[in-house]
Amino acid sequence: MSDLDTSFDPVNAVPESASTETPETLDTSESQEEALPIIECLCTAECTSVSGRSTLTYAIGRHPDQSLHLRIVSNSGGGMFCGDWAAGARIDALVAGGQELTSRSFHALHPGKSINTGGFVMSALRDLGLIRLNPENSRHHEHVEGMDFAQVALAALAKADPGNAHGSKSHTGRKPRFPRPLPKGRD
């Protein structure tokens, strides 16, 4: 029987000779996991968010090709964020020579993801010393001239506490934040 002689049901749009059973699906989860780059976490650190209302934990990692990456790990304030790694080269491309950097500038690192992520990444980069507050406009940040992501990441690794498995950065020189006491009569 040729393909032209095969009867055809226009309602179901499947030739009678064709099998209506679903073909066996291949388990692609293993091949997808192998395709994803494995980035080794070298160091974690904490910083305050831009608003100062929460504490963020961020990580610096290294890809097998030796490139450095950054990602947000947690937020004490409960706001959503994207936990994907951002390549240091992409970060450098965004901040290079920038004088008016805002949280929106960093949305390009994780397009279509949580809007909070840009501000959280900006806070981490400020903590690392790659960017700083623009003295002329407190709503903007600027690139610290002569610095790149690799330099500040390696400096953070050098300061990391060797006793911690993740190498958490020590925060010397910062005052610990304690909750304010309640007014008298409000126990």
GIHU-V854913 format. One line per field, one symbol per residue. ss: DSSP state (2 for helix, 1 for strand, 0 for the rest). phi: phi as a letter, one per 40 degrees, with the letter a starting at -180 (. if undefined). burial: I if it has 24 or more other C-alpha atoms within 12 Angstrom, else O. Layout:
# GIHU-V854913
ss=???
phi=???
burial=???
This chain:
# GIHU-V854913
ss=0022200110000110000000000000222222200011111111110000001111111110000111111110000000000112222222200000102222222200000222222222222200111000000011100000222222222221000000001000000000000000000
phi=.ccccccbccccfbdcccccccccccccccccccccccbcccababaccdcgcabbbbbbbbcdcgccbbacbabccgccaccccbcdcccdcccdgcbbcbdccccccbcgbdccddccccccccccgcbaccccaccbbbccdgbbcdccccccccccccccccgdccbcgbcccbcccccdgbc
burial=OOOOOOOOOOOOOOOOOOOOOOOOOOOOOOOOOOOOOOIOIIIIIIIIIIOOOOIIIIIIIIOOOOIIIIIIIIIOOOOOIIIIIIIIOIIIOIIIOIIIIIIIIIIIIIOOOIOIIIIIIIIIIIIIIIIIIOOOOOOIIIIIOOIIIIOIIIOIIOOIOOOOOOIIIOOOOOOOOOOOOOOOOOO
